[in-house]
Every structure is written in C-alpha cells, then in structure tokens.
C-alpha cells in the first residue's frame, strides 16, 4: 500500500520549470513560478505559447533595473557567458 501512496503523491507533484540554452540544450537551472512570470512578462513573446527568448547583455541589465530576482539574473548571465546574445527556452518537466 505504501508503494501506491508514493506513486500517487509523486504524480501530483508540480512540474519543475527548467531553463535551458536553446542551441545546446544545456540546463541553466530551475525557475520558480514567480521567476517565470517575471521573465515572460518582461520579454517579448512571438505568440501566447512562446517559450523561447533571445537575450543579450542589455536585456539582462534591463531586467536587473526592473527588479528581476537575483537567481534569475545569475541564470541568464550563465547562459550568456562570453556570447553577445543567446536563445533560451523554458519547459515544465
């Protein structure tokens, strides 16, 4: 019976929100619902189902000025590294 309870509680757990480098698939970290909301409200989406965004250093600076959470900024800076810009994508897994 404990095995059934474990399966039931696991299946009702909320999905993690994963942020990745779109080109490489490298996982940058996990987002909270608040971080995802901040990101999706601040960045331009091409459609209502859009989950990928192009960012550059100016984008990250603007997000910082707008009060983005520190962990979100750290993930975006990791995504950029030495690049001028990069596409990122989020998904629920």
N, C-alpha and C positions, 0 to 999 in steps of 0.2 A: 504494500500500500504506500510506503514511503516513496518508492520509485515513481508511482503515478503522481503523487503530490509534487515531486520535484520537477517532473515534466510539465505539469500544469503551471506551476509558478514560473518556470523558465520561459514558457511560450507567451506569457502575458507581460514579460519584461519589455520596457520600451526599447526601441531600436536605437543603437548608438548612431550619432551623426559623425561621419568620417569626412575629413577634409584631405584632399589629395592634389598632387601636381597632376594636371590632366595629361600632359605629354608622357610623363614617366610612370605614372601610377603610384609614385612614392607617397606613402601616407604621411601627412604633416601633423596630424593629431586629431583629437575628437573635439567637437563643438557642443556646447550646452545649447538648449533651446534659445536662451537669451542671446548668445553669441551669433547663432544662425539668424535670428530675427534682425539683429543689428546689421549683419553682413548683407542680407537680402534686401533690407530697406535702404541701405546706403549705396549699393552698387546697382548699375543699370542691368536689367534683365531684358532679353530679347523677346521672351514670352512668359506667360504665367507659370509654365512648367520648367523654365530655365534653371539649371543647377550648376552652370559653369560661368566663370567670370574671368576677364583679363584684368590683371593688376600690375601696377608698376610702383616705383618708389614714391611718386607723387600721390598715388591712390592711398598708400599706407599712411603717409603724412596727413592727408585729409581725414582719414578715418581716426587717426590719433587726435587731431584737433577736434573732431566731433565727439570724442569721448569713448572710443572703442575700448573694450576690455583688454587689459594687458596681455592676457594669454592669446587672444585672437591676433593681436598685433605681432606677437612673437611667432605665431604660426605663419603669418603672411610674410614676415621678414625671412623666415627659414625657407619659404617657397621661393622667394626672390633670389636669395643668396647673392651671387655676383651678376645675375642677369638684369637686363634693363626692364624686362617685363615677363610675365608668365601667366598661363591659363591655369586656374584652379577649378576644382569641381567638388561638390559635396554630395553625399549619399547617406541614406539610412540603411544600416546593416545590422 
